Amino acid sequence: MSSLQKLEYSFEFNGFSSKSIVEFTDPPSSATFPATGTDEAKVGKDEVIKVYVKWDEFEESFELHNNSK
């Protein structure tokens, strides 16, 4: 993470979405990047959360599932 300059991340579920963009002048001191503006969002136990992450020239997407049934 020492070369990370820009991080974009977003997620969506059940018609709700959130996106954040963070630019760094110094390397980040933490690998945790909280979602903002999600106080009213409630995730149902069977919902799938689609996550998109882009850092510098790389990107990845994945889904989060609740497997605690």
C-alpha positions in Angstrom: 0.0 0.0 0.0 3.0 2.3 0.2 2.5 3.4 -3.5 -1.3 3.8 -3.3 -2.4 7.1 -4.6 -6.1 6.8 -5.3 -8.8 4.4 -4.0 -12.4 4.2 -5.3 -14.8 1.8 -3.7 -18.5 1.3 -3.9 -21.2 -1.2 -3.0 -24.8 -1.8 -3.8 -27.7 -3.9 -2.5 -31.5 -3.9 -2.7 -31.5 -0.6 -4.7 -29.1 1.2 -2.3 -25.6 2.2 -3.4 -22.7 4.1 -2.0 -19.4 5.3 -3.6 -16.3 6.8 -2.1 -13.1 8.1 -3.6 -10.0 8.7 -1.5 -6.8 10.3 -2.8 -3.6 10.0 -0.8 -0.6 12.3 -0.7 1.1 10.0 1.8 0.7 6.2 2.1 -2.4 5.2 4.1 -1.7 4.2 7.7 -4.6 1.7 7.8 -6.1 -0.9 5.5 -9.6 -0.1 6.8 -11.7 2.2 4.7 -15.2 2.8 6.2 -18.3 3.4 4.2 -19.9 6.8 4.8 -23.5 7.8 4.6 -24.9 4.3 5.4 -26.7 5.1 8.6 -30.1 4.4 7.1 -29.1 1.3 5.1 -30.4 -2.0 6.4 -29.0 -5.2 4.9 -31.4 -8.1 5.0 -30.0 -11.5 6.0 -30.5 -13.0 2.5 -29.2 -10.0 0.6 -26.1 -10.1 -1.6 -23.8 -7.0 -1.5 -22.0 -6.2 -4.7 -18.6 -4.6 -4.1 -16.4 -2.7 -6.6 -12.9 -1.6 -5.7 -10.4 0.3 -7.9 -7.0 1.3 -6.8 -4.6 3.1 -9.1 -4.7 1.1 -12.4 -6.2 -2.1 -10.8 -9.8 -3.0 -10.2 -11.8 -5.9 -8.7 -15.4 -6.7 -8.0 -16.9 -9.4 -5.7 -20.1 -10.3 -3.9 -20.6 -10.6 -0.1 -23.1 -13.4 1.0 -24.4 -14.2 4.5 -23.5 -17.8 5.1 -24.5 -18.0 8.8 -27.7 -19.9 8.2 
